[in-house]
């Protein structure tokens, strides 16, 4: 029998920001624990673009929400970085004479 995802959501004003050029675009971050060893992170940007990503550990006994929420946040920002880098490259490509 599958376990249901916890409906308890933990809100964060902003998790520790890392050195990303899009930091000022982040409106809020929401993380929550799913099952016994998975953390899900939702990052919402000021243009309402949302990225959802996760982190998890192998053993539920080693799970610590405080540690894994940071990892989930980093993973979500890596996904935003992929899109941001593409848009920067595209803007530069279109400005070439």
C-alpha positions as CSV (number, residue, x, y, z in Angstrom):
1,X,0.0,0.0,0.0
2,X,1.4,3.4,-1.0
3,X,1.8,6.1,1.6
4,X,0.0,9.4,0.9
5,X,2.0,12.6,0.6
6,X,1.8,14.8,3.8
7,X,-0.6,17.7,3.4
8,X,1.4,19.7,6.0
9,X,3.2,22.4,4.1
10,X,6.1,24.3,5.5
11,X,6.5,27.8,4.2
12,X,9.8,29.5,4.0
13,X,10.2,33.3,3.6
14,X,13.3,32.6,1.4
15,X,15.7,29.8,1.9
16,X,19.4,30.8,2.0
17,X,20.0,32.4,-1.4
18,X,22.9,31.1,-3.5
19,X,24.7,33.2,-6.1
20,X,22.2,33.0,-9.0
21,X,21.6,36.0,-11.2
22,X,17.8,35.4,-10.9
23,X,17.7,35.7,-7.1
24,X,15.8,39.0,-7.2
25,X,13.1,37.2,-9.3
26,X,12.3,34.7,-6.6
27,X,9.0,35.7,-4.9
28,X,8.7,32.7,-2.5
29,X,9.7,29.2,-1.8
30,X,7.6,26.4,-0.4
31,X,8.9,23.1,0.8
32,X,7.3,20.1,2.3
33,X,8.1,16.5,3.3
34,X,6.6,13.8,1.1
35,X,6.6,10.2,2.4
36,X,9.5,9.3,4.7
37,X,12.6,10.6,3.0
38,X,11.7,13.0,0.2
39,X,11.4,16.8,0.2
40,X,9.6,18.7,-2.5
41,X,10.4,22.3,-3.3
42,X,8.2,24.8,-5.2
43,X,10.0,28.0,-6.3
44,X,7.7,30.8,-7.7
45,X,9.3,33.7,-9.7
46,X,7.9,37.2,-10.0
47,X,6.5,36.3,-13.4
48,X,4.5,33.5,-11.8
49,X,6.8,30.8,-13.4
50,X,7.0,27.9,-11.1
51,X,9.6,25.2,-10.7
52,X,9.1,22.1,-8.7
53,X,11.9,19.8,-7.8
54,X,12.9,17.4,-5.0
55,X,15.6,15.8,-2.9
56,X,15.7,12.5,-1.1
57,X,18.0,10.3,0.9
58,X,18.4,6.5,0.7
59,X,17.6,5.7,4.3
60,X,14.6,7.2,6.1
61,X,16.5,7.0,9.4
62,X,19.0,9.6,8.0
63,X,16.3,12.0,6.8
64,X,16.5,15.5,8.3
65,X,14.0,18.0,6.8
66,X,16.2,21.0,7.5
67,X,19.1,19.5,5.5
68,X,17.1,18.2,2.6
69,X,15.0,21.3,2.1
70,X,18.2,23.2,1.2
71,X,19.1,20.4,-1.2
72,X,15.7,20.5,-2.8
73,X,15.9,24.3,-3.2
74,X,19.4,24.1,-4.8
75,X,18.0,21.4,-7.2
76,X,15.0,23.7,-8.1
77,X,17.3,26.6,-8.7
78,X,19.5,24.5,-11.0
79,X,16.4,23.9,-13.1
80,X,15.7,27.6,-13.2
81,X,19.3,28.2,-14.2
82,X,18.8,25.9,-17.2
83,X,16.0,28.0,-18.5
84,X,17.6,31.3,-17.6
85,X,20.9,30.4,-19.3
86,X,18.9,29.4,-22.4
87,X,17.1,32.8,-22.5
88,X,20.4,34.7,-22.0
89,X,22.0,32.7,-24.8
90,X,19.0,33.3,-27.1
91,X,19.0,37.1,-26.3
92,X,22.7,37.3,-27.1
93,X,22.3,35.2,-30.3
94,X,19.5,37.5,-31.6
95,X,21.6,40.6,-30.9
96,X,24.5,39.5,-33.1
97,X,24.7,41.5,-36.3
